[in-house]
Amino acid sequence: MAFTNITHDDVKNVQRWSRITYTEALKSTHLFKKFLGLGKKVNGQPRSSKKAIIQYFRDLEKGAGDTIRYDLLMQMTQDPITGDNRAKGQGEPLTYHQDSLIVEQMRFPHEFRRMSQQRTLHDLEQDAMENIADKAAETLESYMFRYLCGDTSINFAGNQGTAPTNQVFAGGKSSESALTSSDVLSLDDLAYAAEKARMSSPSIRPVRIEGGEYYVAVLHPYCATDIKLSAYSSSNISWPEIQQYANVRGLKNPIFTGALGVYNGIILFESHHIFSPSTNIRRNLLLGAQAGAFALANPYDKIDRKTFGDNNFMSWAYSTDDYGNEKGVCGGMVCGFKKCTFNSQDYGVVTISAYGAAHA
């Protein structure tokens, strides 16, 4: 009979499982890991990248505090000074808008009793790690998309979800309440959303990939089917053409891997995490740079960091009770999510609301 040997005093064991669990959790996410971005290192530490779809902050990994404040520098509007005209005293001030992101602890516990261990040959520690990693992955992706889609019911760590400010409605409708079963997503709606992104103020910046500029669209699976049907009936482009471009580019850059296709400079993905504000209404996304923000802090307090070190992304803890009869493991992380909003406007998101229902 095989038993799980829980050695909660073994520092190397705790470090090993905490790092493996986070790595497996991130690997298990479908789109979250693709959209997350770090910039170049400054003083040996990676800085957040303003060019990524989800700006990744790790400022709190080694320090105290639970809030990150970050700025958007607005593009200057003043015309250049020409010739010998005096420049001194004519300078335009730097204009910033600021947002903040709060982090909080989330934990995923598993518990089991002595007799349950005797009835199974499974390695409970390994099973717990895999299960915790899967649930953490589901949570990361679900929470981030709820924020990006404008789900106002989410409020993790005090980061209140906000309603969309840049919106496109299928079928030329003016609101989600006006959408009917005939207002399914089409290629035209994607083009309108990209136009809105470029013409908004400030404009939504596309993501630069291999010298090209792209927006990213994330579609509900029902709406993804409607897009395919729209392409099949189009006289301008076929669905195989849309697929082919993504397949070729996917060999060069990971962000294209798993994409449905590329249309009009928009990389298309599907996700069941797309938020539905009401029955059969799907709030699809068109995303640019700095659409969302994600922060990660060290899950251990100052005392435990002296034991387990600084470079941990998930905590891993063991518990025993009832004279050793009840045992448990718990993985946790300290993180925060948010849609980037500056000056009360969504900065990198256009929502595309459409009717979407099962086709079979």
N, C-alpha and C positions, 0 to 999 in steps of 0.2 A: 504494500500500500504506500502510495506517495503522499508526502505532506509538504506544505509550504513552510519554509523556514524563514520566519520574519525576524530580521536582525536590525531593530530600529536604532541601535546605538552605533551602527557601522556608518561612518561619515561617507566613505567612498560609495557605499551602496545607495545612500540617499542622493548624492550628487548624480550618480549614474541614472537612476530612475527619473529624477526631476528633468534632466536634460533630454533623455530619450522620450519622455512623455510629451514635452513641448515640440520636439522635432517631429514626432509622429502626428501630433495635432496639426501642425502647420502643413505637413505633407498631405494630410487628409482633406484639407480645404480645397475646393475646386477653383474658385476665382480669387479668394482673399489673398492667397500667396502670390498670384500673378500681379495684383494691383498694388501690393505693398512696396514701398520704395525707400531706400536709404541713399544718401549722397556720399560725397567723399569724406574721408576722415579729417578731423581738425584736432590737433594735439593728441593724436592717437585714437580719438573717439569718432565713430560714424555719426554724421549729422543728417537730419531729416532732409529729404529731397523735395523741393517744390515742383519738380517735374513729374512726380509719380501721381497716379490716380488717387491712392491713399497715402497721405503723408505720414511717415512712420517716425514717432518720437521715442527716443530711448534716454532722454535727459534725466529721468528719475531712477534709472537702474541702480545708480550708486549713491544717490543723494536722498535727502529728506524732502518731504513735501508731497502733495497730492494733486497739484494743479500745474499745467503747462499753459503759458500764454504765448501766442504766436501772431506774427504780423503778416499782412499783405501790403506790399509796397505798390502803390498805384502808379501807373505809367504817367510820366510827365506829359503835359499838354502844351507847354510853351513852345513857340517857334524859335528856331536858333537865332542867335545874334550874328549878323553878317557884317563883313567888311571891317572897318575900323570903328564901328559903333561900340560905345562903351558897354562892357558886359557887367562891370562891377555895379552892384545894387539892383541888377535886373534878374537875379537868380530866382528860380521857382522853388518854394519850400518842398521838402519831402513830405508826402502825404501817406499815412498808414491807416489801415483799419485793423482792429485787433479782435481776436477770438480766444477762448480759453477751453481747455479740455481737462476734465477731472478723472482721476483713476480710483478704482475701488477693487477690493478683493472679491474673487469668485472662487468657490471650491467645489470639488467633485468627490464625495466620499463613497467608499465601498466598505461594507461590514460583513463579517461572516463569523459563525460560531464553530467551536471545535468539532462537533459532529458533522457539520457540513463539509469540513475538510476531509473527514474520514470516508465520506460517501463519493468522493470524486478523485479522479486521477489528474485533473487539470492543475496546472501551475497557477494558483490563484493570484499571485503577484503579477505574473505576465498578463493574465486575463484582465486584471484590474487596470493595468497600465493601458492596454489596448482599448478597453471600454472608456476609460477616462479621456484618452486622447481623441477617440471618436466623438464623444460628447462635447469636448472642448472645441473641436473643429467645427461641429454643427453650430455651437453657440457663437463662435467668432464670426462665421459667415452670416448667420441669421441676424445677429444684432447689427452688423455693419450695413446690411441691405435694408433693414427696417429704418435705420437712420437716413440712408441715402434716398429711400423712397418717400420719406416724409411721414412716417408713422408717428403721430403725436402721442400715442399711448406709451411709447418707450421712454424710460427715464433712468437708465443705468448710471449709477454714481452721481446723479444730479445733472447729467447731461440730457436735458429735455429735448426730445425729438420735436422738430419744427415742420410745419406744413410747407409744401413746395411753393417756390416763388416764380420759377421758370417752367411753364407748363405748355404742353401741346396735347390736344384731344383728337382722337381719331375721328374720321368722317367730317372734319371741319366743325365739330361741336364746340361749344364754349364752356362746358363744365362736365364733370364726371356724372352728375345727376341726369344730364341730357343724353348720355350714351345709351344706345339700344343694341340689340343683337346684330344689327347690320353694320355697326361701327367697329369692325375688326381692324387690327393693325395691318398697315400696308407699307410698301417701300416709299410711297409719297410721304407718309408720316415721319419716317426716318429722315428724309431729306428736309422736311420742315423743321424738325428738331435740330439738325445740324445748322441750318440757317439761323435759327433762334440763338443757338450757342455762339455763333460768330458775331451776331449783331447785338448781343446783350451788352450791358454796361455795368461793370467791366466785362469784356468779352471772355468767354470760356476758352481757355487755351487748350488746344489739342495736345496729345502726348507725342513726343518726338521719338520715333523708332527707326533706326537704320537710315537716318537722313530724311525720312518721310514724316508727315504729320497725320495723326489719326485720332478720331474719337472712338470710344468704346460703347457699344450698346449691349445692355443685358435685358433679355426678354423672358417673360414667363413662357414655359413650354407650350401652352396653348397658343400664345401670340407668335411664337417661333414657327409653329405650323402654319398660321395664317400668313406669315411673311413668305414662307415657301410657296404657298398657294398663290400669293400675289405675284411672285417672280415667275411662276409657271404661266400666268396669264399676261405677263408683260411682253410688249413688243420691243422693248429697249434692251433687256438683259435677261438671261436665263439663270435658273438656280445653279446649274453646273458651273457656269462662269463665276458666280459669286463664291462657290465652294473652292474652285480651282485656285484662286488667288491666295486664299488663306492656306491651302495645303502647300503651295510652293513656298510661301513666306515662313510657314511653321517650321521648316527645316532650319531656318536661320535664327529665329528669335522665339523664345519660349512663350511670349504673350500670345502668339498666333496659334500655339498648340491647343487643340480642343475647340477652336473657334468654329462656328457654323459657316462663316464665310466673311468676305469683305465687300462692302457696298458703299460707293460714293465716299471713300475715305473713312468708313466706319467699320470697325471690327465687331462682328456679331457673336454674342454668347447667349446661352440660355441658362436659367436658374430657377429652381422651384422656390427659392427664397424671395422672389419678387412679391412685394406687398400688395394685398388686395383690400382696399378700403371698404368695399361692399361686395355683395355676391356677383361674381363673374366680371368684376371690374379690376383690371390689372394695371398697376402703375409701373410700366417699363421705364428703363433708365437710359439716358445718353450721358456719358461721363467724359470729363476732361481732366486736366491736371488739377490737383488739390481739391478733388471732389469730396474727399473725406479725410478724417484724421484718426490715427490709432496710436495710443501711447502704451508703453509697457514699462513697469517698474519692477525692481527686484522684489520677489515675493517673500523674502526673509527680512526680519527686523535686524537692527544693528547688532544685537547680541548673537543671533544665529548666523549672521554673515561672517563673523569671526571664525565660525566652525565650517560653514559650507561654502564660503567664498562669495565674490561679487557677481560672477558671470553665470547667473541662473535666471531662467525665464519662468519656470514653474517650481513650486514647492512640492515636496514629497514627504509625507509624515506617516508614521505608524502609531497605532493605539492598541493597548490591551486593557481589558477590564474583566470583572467578575473572576478574579484569580486566574487570569489567562484563558478563560473559556471564550470570551468575546474579543475578537481581533478586527482590525480594520486598517485600511490605507486611504489616504486622501491626497489628491493632487490639486494644486491651486495656482492661481495667477492673479497679479494685480495689474489691471489694465483699464483702458477707457476708449470709448468710441464716439465719433461725432461726425455729422455732415458739416463741412466747412461753410460757415455763413459769415459774411463781412458786411457791415453796414446794413444788417437785417436782410440781406439778399443771399440766396444760394450762389456759391461762387463757382462750382465746377459741375453742376448737375442740371439737366433738363429732364423732367418727367414726361413720359408719353403714355397717357391714359387711354386704354382701349378695352373693348369688350372681348373677353376670352373665355371660351367654354370648351369642354371636351368634344372631340370630333368623332368619337365612336363610343 
